Amino acid sequence: MASNSTTRSVVVIGGGPAGLMAAETVAGAAAPGEVEVVVHDRMPSPARKFLIAGRGGLNLTHSEGLGDDLGAFLSRYDASGASGSIAAAVRAFPPAALVAWAQRLGQDVFTGSSGRIFPKAMKASPLLRAWLRRLDGQGVRLVARHRWLGWTDDGALLFRTDAGDEETVRADATVLALGGASWPRLGSDAAWVAPLAQRGIAIAPLVPSNAGFDVAWSQVMRERFAGQPVKGVALTHGNRRLRGEFMVTQHGVEGGAIYALSAAMREAIATTGKARLYIDLKPDWTERVLVARLAERAMQQRPGESLTNALRKAAGLSPVAIGLMREAAGNVMPATPDGLARLAKGVLIRLVGVRPIDRAISTAGGVKLEEVDDTFMLRRLPGVFVAGEMLDWEAPTGGYLLQASFATGRAAGLGALAWVRRAAA
Ligand SMILES: Cc1cc2nc3c(=O)[nH]c(=O)nc-3n(C[C@H](O)[C@H](O)[C@H](O)COP(=O)(O)OP(=O)(O)OC[C@H]3O[C@@H](n4cnc5c(N)ncnc54)[C@H](O)[C@@H]3O)c2cc1C
């Protein structure tokens, strides 16, 4: 881009979905020659977590937010996300706008049976390639292998290159989009906490979100069932019950339905050291129906037929489901249809820990929302904007994470552009 003495500079730090969207927004809305936009990232290439998210199909957003009423969609965010600035950013760039944006990048989408929206390509790389081409066409410059360290005493941005050299950069506006603390090898390692805390910015502790949980499984459970999905069940923690599926792992449990309950279960573990999760293995049958089926089957049971076989035939329970029943019963299974039905309708899994943050899908905590104004500018650091997962909001999987990352990136980009225009006026 041709720049001149009146060209303003916007520096975006962090080339994930939030940072790239901030850069696109500034470059797309600025007049030619008005603003130079540079994105710095510590990694050799941008958006590595976004690419990994593509391995699961890249759940961009959710169809429950496609209509005019975003109430149900926004209710998926925690209290801080469901109202105030995050909600306003999502309303200004809702799921329909995100879908249209992906389509303009040549990525048609489809809605899965769960209502989740994916690109038809079921991966992130074609979308990212098209996006980077668009950014290049807009004159956005990407600087890789530049780790942001904080600010110098006179307010310049301080970076360290992979070669160990330190460089300073001055910006008329800065957008920080440095991500959370999960999967640090993909780039976001939360080293930004120290420089921001030093400047007096309040930061809620970063904790795993959409993470698996530890269970003290027996050896049999680990050896026979780790890696197996438990499908078509209902999970209850506290007074929240939801339908879905999850996976038994070496360490415990993980998967979509677990993630949806993870915030409350994480809080329970933080306060009491444990959390109780109940699994209804036959959510479509009442306990009475289940008792009747089991009793009927017991009448037909051949001598020597195993209980596992009888349960499988009578109730269609999978081996892993029966394994969970045995585990909960301490390997002493009830002898009556009533007892078996009661157990199958409420298998207790005792969660004893949260899996480490470096394997969590996302992070809760971050820059507290009261630190930013409606344009996502830090109140204590005028001209510095914050976007994406480094802000303190939380949501389950289902496309809500990327939706809010994109939406806050766009809002911070608009804020940064308005800021440099005001300063130039
Ligand atoms: C396995 C997995 C699957 C996922 N699947 C989905 C999904 O299907 N749908 C969904 O909605 N969400 C999904 N997510 C979550 C989603 O990817 C994140 O919420 C989203 O990427 C956050 O975007 P962000 O731009 O805020 O941060 P990030 O994507 O983390 O980007 C931050 C960027 O900042 C850079 N950076 C960090 N520190 C520095 C520094 N000091 N200096 C310079 N650069 C720095 C990093 O290198 C990185 O490029 C998934 C996450 C994982 C781990």
The ligand as an SDF file (V2000), in Angstrom:
LIG
                    3D

 53 58  0  0  0  0  0  0  0  0999 V2000
   -8.8520  -28.6240   18.8750 C   0  0  0  0  0  0  0  0  0  0  0  0
   -9.7220  -27.3880   18.8110 C   0  0  0  0  0  0  0  0  0  0  0  0
  -10.8790  -27.4120   18.0670 C   0  0  0  0  0  0  0  0  0  0  0  0
  -11.6930  -26.2750   18.0240 C   0  0  0  0  0  0  0  0  0  0  0  0
  -12.8300  -26.3070   17.2720 N   0  0  0  0  0  0  0  0  0  0  0  0
  -13.6390  -25.2280   17.2480 C   0  0  0  0  0  0  0  0  0  0  0  0
  -14.8230  -25.2290   16.4470 C   0  0  0  0  0  0  0  0  0  0  0  0
  -15.0710  -26.1630   15.6530 O   0  0  0  0  0  0  0  0  0  0  0  0
  -15.6550  -24.1490   16.5370 N   0  0  0  0  0  0  0  0  0  0  0  0
  -15.3860  -23.0800   17.3490 C   0  0  0  0  0  0  0  0  0  0  0  0
  -16.2010  -22.1470   17.4310 O   0  0  0  0  0  0  0  0  0  0  0  0
  -14.2360  -23.0310   18.0580 N   0  0  0  0  0  0  0  0  0  0  0  0
  -13.3690  -24.0690   18.0210 C   0  0  0  0  0  0  0  0  0  0  0  0
  -12.2090  -24.0140   18.7450 N   0  0  0  0  0  0  0  0  0  0  0  0
  -11.8780  -22.7740   19.4820 C   0  0  0  0  0  0  0  0  0  0  0  0
  -11.3880  -21.6730   18.5470 C   0  0  0  0  0  0  0  0  0  0  0  0
  -10.3860  -22.2050   17.6900 O   0  0  0  0  0  0  0  0  0  0  0  0
  -10.8160  -20.5090   19.3620 C   0  0  0  0  0  0  0  0  0  0  0  0
  -11.8180  -20.0410   20.2380 O   0  0  0  0  0  0  0  0  0  0  0  0
  -10.3740  -19.3610   18.4540 C   0  0  0  0  0  0  0  0  0  0  0  0
   -9.2930  -19.7860   17.6280 O   0  0  0  0  0  0  0  0  0  0  0  0
   -9.9260  -18.1440   19.2480 C   0  0  0  0  0  0  0  0  0  0  0  0
   -9.5270  -17.1530   18.3440 O   0  0  0  0  0  0  0  0  0  0  0  0
   -8.5330  -15.9950   18.7790 P   0  0  0  0  0  0  0  0  0  0  0  0
   -8.1860  -15.2690   17.5110 O   0  0  0  0  0  0  0  0  0  0  0  0
   -9.0880  -15.2290   19.9000 O   0  0  0  0  0  0  0  0  0  0  0  0
   -7.2340  -16.7230   19.3460 O   0  0  0  0  0  0  0  0  0  0  0  0
   -6.2240  -17.7670   18.6580 P   0  0  0  0  0  0  0  0  0  0  0  0
   -6.8840  -18.5080   17.5770 O   0  0  0  0  0  0  0  0  0  0  0  0
   -5.6300  -18.5250   19.7790 O   0  0  0  0  0  0  0  0  0  0  0  0
   -5.1240  -16.8330   17.9850 O   0  0  0  0  0  0  0  0  0  0  0  0
   -4.1990  -16.1000   18.7700 C   0  0  0  0  0  0  0  0  0  0  0  0
   -2.9900  -15.7770   17.9330 C   0  0  0  0  0  0  0  0  0  0  0  0
   -2.1220  -14.9400   18.6930 O   0  0  0  0  0  0  0  0  0  0  0  0
   -0.7740  -15.3710   18.5120 C   0  0  0  0  0  0  0  0  0  0  0  0
   -0.0120  -14.9690   19.7050 N   0  0  0  0  0  0  0  0  0  0  0  0
   -0.2080  -15.3600   20.9880 C   0  0  0  0  0  0  0  0  0  0  0  0
    0.6720  -14.7540   21.7920 N   0  0  0  0  0  0  0  0  0  0  0  0
    1.4490  -13.9610   21.0170 C   0  0  0  0  0  0  0  0  0  0  0  0
    2.5110  -13.0580   21.2820 C   0  0  0  0  0  0  0  0  0  0  0  0
    2.9850  -12.8460   22.5330 N   0  0  0  0  0  0  0  0  0  0  0  0
    3.0570  -12.3810   20.2510 N   0  0  0  0  0  0  0  0  0  0  0  0
    2.5930  -12.5490   18.9740 C   0  0  0  0  0  0  0  0  0  0  0  0
    1.5860  -13.3980   18.6590 N   0  0  0  0  0  0  0  0  0  0  0  0
    1.0070  -14.0890   19.6800 C   0  0  0  0  0  0  0  0  0  0  0  0
   -0.8780  -16.8640   18.3490 C   0  0  0  0  0  0  0  0  0  0  0  0
    0.2440  -17.3900   17.6750 O   0  0  0  0  0  0  0  0  0  0  0  0
   -2.1760  -17.0040   17.5570 C   0  0  0  0  0  0  0  0  0  0  0  0
   -1.9470  -17.0340   16.1560 O   0  0  0  0  0  0  0  0  0  0  0  0
  -11.3470  -25.1100   18.7590 C   0  0  0  0  0  0  0  0  0  0  0  0
  -10.1550  -25.0970   19.4920 C   0  0  0  0  0  0  0  0  0  0  0  0
   -9.3430  -26.2200   19.5160 C   0  0  0  0  0  0  0  0  0  0  0  0
   -8.0580  -26.1750   20.3180 C   0  0  0  0  0  0  0  0  0  0  0  0
  1  2  1  0
  2  3  1  0
  2 52  2  0
  3  4  2  0
  4  5  1  0
  4 50  1  0
  5  6  2  0
  6  7  1  0
  6 13  1  0
  7  8  2  0
  7  9  1  0
  9 10  1  0
 10 11  2  0
 10 12  1  0
 12 13  2  0
 13 14  1  0
 14 15  1  0
 14 50  1  0
 15 16  1  0
 16 17  1  0
 16 18  1  0
 18 19  1  0
 18 20  1  0
 20 21  1  0
 20 22  1  0
 22 23  1  0
 23 24  1  0
 24 25  2  0
 24 26  1  0
 24 27  1  0
 27 28  1  0
 28 29  2  0
 28 30  1  0
 28 31  1  0
 31 32  1  0
 32 33  1  0
 33 34  1  0
 33 48  1  0
 34 35  1  0
 35 36  1  0
 35 46  1  0
 36 37  1  0
 36 45  1  0
 37 38  2  0
 38 39  1  0
 39 40  1  0
 39 45  2  0
 40 41  1  0
 40 42  2  0
 42 43  1  0
 43 44  2  0
 44 45  1  0
 46 47  1  0
 46 48  1  0
 48 49  1  0
 50 51  2  0
 51 52  1  0
 52 53  1  0
M  END
$$$$
